[in-house]
């Protein structure tokens, strides 16, 4: 039976490891942090798990957060315009907003409890090449320690040369949560977007914000500040951003208490969306696959990164298990075929996300306006956030958008 090395215990690495383990393959998972170290770390990201991802969790036996108290079933959208546009959508299946400091350690412990081999190690490119001597295939699911350099950028699939947004994400205090869990999307043209959700953290459900700031806009300054330098100034700047650009959130703010929950509960920075080659030679006829954010890096604006990582892991696991069952080699032909299959599946989310980073075209604004007048259209649009192939098929052309609107007339 072939042996597989997986480097990185993020969404893609863990879902792949659990799936291959279920298929009976020999898997070694290399991760630089223990579960407790992950729990004690800084907020790594803000993640919304879609219904398809939650279904994959159930299939892997790691659906630990199925209660109604963790399910977000309302999508509320507002566009600052004259007059403002807005609607509330009710998808039939619910999302899960969960802190990766809750999620990743639990799945890592699940893998180990089922007999999985976990090796605590921080590997660079040379270390990955060394793994090839003892494994039939190496899967790299982290870009740490320069591992992204193994997989060159694909220019024709990477239209943005640099970040299109500056980012703030954080768990906050002093914000009264809505009566039911909601995902709020507040668009401020020329400045960016502010998202609000209720996040399952180590301390329970808490409010969280994501700011996607257009460079040069009024939301950018908060993304370049450090809370540790002056907490009061940082909290005041965050409050100003919410009051000016997120009215759905502002109406529930306690101005005297509002701010970041703690110094380790926020992050700022920027992401360059790009697509890399999905495999690289390691020598001796062995190859490394790139998976998850290492293969395709999404800006978080559409919440697709973690969900596409789990989809990629599922597709890769099926192909790897099939190749192993056939006694076939994990050669370049296998890797090239898998790369094509991954791009076919992940392309809609990638192109939709990249397009949304640009100023919205007229047909997209027309769809939002129509959704504000039609509940069935609002529900369908909100549902399709979890199905990027559908959403991009609708939004990729004015004619397709017009047909979608007409179908809900």
N, C-alpha and C positions, 0 to 999 in steps of 0.2 A: 504494500500500500504506500503511495507517495506521501511525502511529508511536506507541509506547507509552513513557512515562516511568515508571520504578520507583524509588521513594525508599526506600533501606534495603537492605543486603545481608545480612540475616539469613536464617533458614531459608526463610520465605515468599518474600522478595524474590529470592533466588538461584534457588530452584526455579522460580519463575514466569519469571524472565529466561531460564534455560536452556531451559525448555519452549517459550516463544515464539520464542526463537532457532532452535530445532529446527524450528518451524513456518514459518520464513522471514520473520517479522515484524521490523520495525525497532524495536529496543529500546535505550533509553539507561538505564543503571543509575547512580543517584546515591548515593554512599556517602562518608561523611566520613573513613573510615580506609582506608589501603592494606593489602594483605595482611600485610606485615611489621608494621605497627602493630597489627593485630588479634592477631598471634602474640605480640607483646610486651606485650599488655594484661593486665588482671586476669581471673581466672576469671569469665565472664559468667553461667554457669548450669551445671547438671548435666543432661545430656540422654541419654535412652535412645531409640534409633531402633528402631522396631518392624519386624517382617517386611514389612508393607505399605509402610512408608516405604523400606525397603531395596529393595523391588521397584521403587518409583518411581525410586530412584537408578540402578538398572540400566537402566531405560528411557531415562534421560537421559544415560547413558554416564558417570556420575560415581561408580560403585561402586568406590572405590579401596581398600576395607578389607573384602575378602571372605574373607580367610584364616580358618581355624578358630581361630587364636590370638587373634582379635578377637571371636569369637562367644560370647555368653552364652546357654546353653541350660538353665540350672537356675534355678528360682524357689523360694526357701526362705522360708517365712512362720512367724512365731511371735507368739502373742498372750499377754501376761502375764495369766494367770488362775489359778484354783485348781481343778484342776491346769492347767498351761499347755497351750494349744492350739498345734499346729504340724503342718506338712506340707511335703513337697518335691514340686514339680511339674516336669514335663519337657515343655515345649512342643516340638512337632515342628520349628518354625522358630525361628531364634535372633535375639536382639536384639544391637544394637551400642551400647555405651556409649562415647561419644567426646567429647573436649574440643572445644568450639566454636572454640578457638584453633588446632586442627588442621583442623577440618572447613570452616569458613567461608572461610579464606584459599585453601584448595585449590580450592573451587568457584568463588570469585571469579576465580582465575587460569585455571580452565577456561573460564569465560565469555569472558574477555579473549582467550585463546589462540585461540578459535574465531571471533574477529572482533567480539566484543561491544564496545560503546562504554561505557566506565566513566568517569564524571565525579566527581572528588573534590570534594565539596561538602557543607556542612552547611546544610540548608534549614529555614527556619521556615515558618509558614503563608503568609506573603506570598510566599516563594520558591516554594512549591508552586503558588500561584495563578498566578505568572509562567510556570510550566512549561506551563500550559494553552494559552498562546499558540502554542507550537511543537509540541504533541503532541495527538493525538486523544483520548488517555486517560491519566490519571495514576493510578498505583497507589501508595498509601502503605503501606509495610510496616515502619514504625518509629514509635514514639511520642515520639521525642526532639524537643527544641526546641519543645515545646508542640503538636506535630502532633495529639496525641490530642484537643485542643480542637475540631478540625474535625468530629469525629464524636461526637454526643451519646450518652450512656448510654441503654440501653433498660431501663427499670425492671422491666418484667414478665419479662424474661429474666435479671435480675441480682438474685437474692434476698439476697445478702450486701452490706450497706452498708459494710463495712470488712473488713480482713484477719481471717481465721479462724485463722491460724497465724503464728507468728514463725519465721524460717528461718535455718538455717546450712547452707552447702554448702562442701565443701572436699576437696582432695586431701591425703592424710595420709601420714606416715612412721611407722615403728615398728609397722606392722600387717602380720603375715604373711598373704599372700594364700592363699585356698583352693587345693586342687590343681587344680580346674577353675573356670572363670569362673562366678560365681553372682550372682544378684540376691537380696539378703536384705531382707525386710520385717519389721521388729520393732515391734509395736504395744504401747504402754504406756498402758493406759486412764487417762484423766484428765491425762496428761502429753504424749502425742503419739506420734510415730513416728520411728524411726531406720532409714534405708535404707543398705545397703552395696552397692557394686558395684566392679568393677575397670575402670578408666577408661583409654581410650587417650589418652595425653597426648603432648606434644611430646617428652618424654623416654622414651616407652615406656608399657607398661601399669603402672598404679599404683592402689592402693586409694583409694576416695573414699567420703565419707559425706554424706548429706543428713539433717538433723534438721528435722522439722516439729513445732514446739513449740506446744502449746495455751497461750494466754495465761493466766498465773497458775499454770501447772504447773511441775514441777521442771526441765523442759528449757528453759524460757524464758530464764534468765539468760545462757547462752552466746550466745544470739542477739542480745543487747544489748551484748556486749563487743567491744572492738577489739583484735585481735592486736598491732597496732603499739604500743599503750599499755603492755603488759606481756606479752611473749610467753610467759614461763614460767607466769604466772597463767592466761593463756588456755588453754595446752596442758593445764594441770592441771584446769581446769574442763571441758574437752572430754573428758579421760580419765574424770573422775568421772561425766559423763553416760553415757558408753559402758558403764562398769562397772555402773552402776545400772540401765540401761534397754535395753541391747543385749547380752544374754548370748552370742548367736551370734558377735558381733564380739569381745567381751571375752576369749574363750578364746584368741584369737590375738594379743593385744596385748603388745608389749614395753613395759612401763611406763616403763622408763628412756629410751626413744627416742620414744615416741608423741607426736604433735603435728601441727600444720599443716605441710605441706611447705615453704611459703615465704610471705612476706607477700602475694604476688599470687595465691596459689592457694586463696583462700577468699572467701566473701561472706556477709554477714548482711543481714537486712532482712525485709520483709513484702510480700505481694501481695494486693490486693483483687480477687477474681474478678468479672469483669463482661463484659457484652456491649454493644458500641457499634453504632450504625448503620453499615452497610457501605458507605455512599456519602455524598458531600456535593457540593453544587453549587459550582463554581469561577467561575461567570459566563460569559457568552457561549455558553451551551449546552453547556459542557464540565463534566465531573464527575471527582471523585477517588473511587477505591475504597479502602476499608480492608481490609487483609489480615493474616492471622497474628495475633500477640498483640495488635496494635492493634485488630483487630475483636473478638476474643474472648480475654480474658485468663484463663488457667487457673492456679489454684494448682498447683504442681508435684507435689502429693501422688500423683497417679495417672500422672504422666509423659506427659500427653497434649499439652502445648503444642506442642512441635516437630513431633510426628506430625500433629496437626491442622493445623498451618501448612502442611506439605507437601501434605496432602490438599486444603486450600483452594486452594493454588497450582495444583494439578493441575486442579481443577474450574474455576477461573477461567481458566486457560490454554486449556482446551478451549472454553469459551464465547467468550472473546476471539477465538481463532483462527476459530471458526465465524462469528462476527459479521463479522470482516474478510473471510473468503472470500465471504460473501454481499453484501459491499459495503454493509452496514447501519451505521447510526450507533451510537455508544456514548452513547445518550441516557438519559434517566431511566428509561424503560421497561426498557431493557437492564439498568441498574444494579439496579432493584427486583427484576427476575426473578432476577438472580444472587444478590442478598441472600437471597431465599427459598430458592434451591437450596443455598446455603452453610449456612443455618441448619438445613435438613432433614438435611444430612450431618453437621454438627458438633454438633447438639443432644444426641445420646446421650452423647458424651464430656463435654460441658459439664454436663449434669444429673447424670451419674454422679459427676464430680469434686466438684461442689457438695454432693451428698448425702454423700459420704465425709468431708467436713469436719465433719459433725455427728456426735454420738454414734451408734455403729452400732446399728441396730434389731435386734430379736430374730431376725428371719429371716436377716439377714446373719451374725450370730453362729452361727446354726444351720448355715448353709452352711459356715462355717469349721470347725465341729466335725465335720460330716459329711466334709469333705475330709481331715481328719486320720485318718479311718477307711477311706477309699476312695482307692486310687491313681488310678483312672480319673477320679474327681471332682476330685482334686487336679490332675491333668494338664489337665483341661478348664478348670478355674478359672484356672490359670496361663496357659494359652494365650489365654484371653479378655481378659487384660490388654492384648493387642495389638489387640483387636477390640471397642472400646467399645460398638458397637451391640448386639453379642451380650451383653456383660456387663451393660449397663444393662437390656436386656430381661429378664434373669434377676433382677436385684437390685431392680428398680423396684417390685415388689409381692411380698407374702408368698406368694401363690398361685403366681406364676411361679418363685420360688425353690424352693418345695416340689416343683413338677413337675420342676425341674432335678435336685434331689437324688434324687428317685424314679427318674429316668431312668438313674441310675448305681448303683442299689441292687444 
